[in-house]
Amino acid sequence: MDGKLILTVREGDVGERIDVFVSHEADMTRSAVQKLLEDGAVLSMGKPVRKNYKLREGDEITVELPEPELLDVKPQDIPLEIIYEDEYLLVVNKPKGMVVHPAAGNPDGTLVNALMFHCKDSLSSINGVIRPGIVHRIDKDTSGLLIVAKCNEAHLALADQIKEHSFTRIYNAIVTGNFKEDTGCIDAPIGRHPVDRKKMAVIRGNAQSARDARTHYKVKERFGAYTYLELKLETGRTHQIRVHMASIGHPVIGDPVYKPNSDKFEKMNASLLCGQCLHARVIGFVHPITGKELYFDSGLPEYFEKILEKLRRGQ
């Protein structure tokens, strides 16, 4: 085995299926987790469990990670904006429009293809053969910073920081509408949409199908019909900012999923937006090997600055 993940069951997790829990906590696909369950590599209190096992209070879940498989994804010489790199990890500023890892419809041209060319064999294997080195993700049309692990030791330690909410992750977004208050926190659980399985949604009253999610926001600039925000993630659920903003009536402009009806401004600037106006600007964490505190600020990308300029000019 190539490594282990130790996951502790909290009060709110009791009663959830083991495959759902591990998928959320370890950022693995359900199919990958179910394969591990079939292989007896997921244990509760030291004993293998079936995929329909329901979590109990006080359970300690161990996930034994297999040796890495050969990756059937081709390295590609795609330019990367690397903000920081050492022998254990790198921080990349991902451009808008780049998919993080190969999937149906995006077999190549992804960040993983570029990383395989740049890093050769030096990528962690924790998340399997399709997502080597990927500790956390950002959406295709979200730009900004993410961390890539070069070894499993670094990957596991970084994953622990994410789980303990000790990561600093600050985003900027332009959203629809004005805010009465200057600051606030959206505390609303997120799970898979009950009807449209490609979407996420705020889901209350059903702990088995949603995970706790908290987003802190601060108004940076007001434009009447739009607001420029700074957002700090306390948790990191799939589409968290996009779902939370839409849930309070302030969807991110340009978002084709959670704001499908474009307004006049968005239609006029569709070629600039090309998806949601959301940027992962800041990331801060403790280096998993050296213990040094690291903090990176990528600034705003060109497309974002141009949208702000147009709003300031009232265009």
Secondary structure, 3 states (H helix, E strand, C coil): CCEEEEEECCHHHCCCEHHHHHHHHHCCCHHHHHHHHHCCCEEECCEECCCCCECCCCCEEEEEECCCCCCCCCCCCCCCCEEEECCCEEEEEECCCCCCCCECCECCCCHHHHHHHHHCCCCCCCCCCCCCCECCCCCCCCEEEEEEECCHHHHHHHHHHHHCCCCEEEEEEEEECCCCCCEEEEECCEEECCCCCCCEEECCCCCCCEECCEEEEEEEEECCCEEEEEEEECCCCCCHHHHHHHHCCCCECCCCCCCCCCCHHHHHCHHHHCCCCEEEEEEEEECCCCCCEEEEECCCCHHHHHHHHHHHCCC
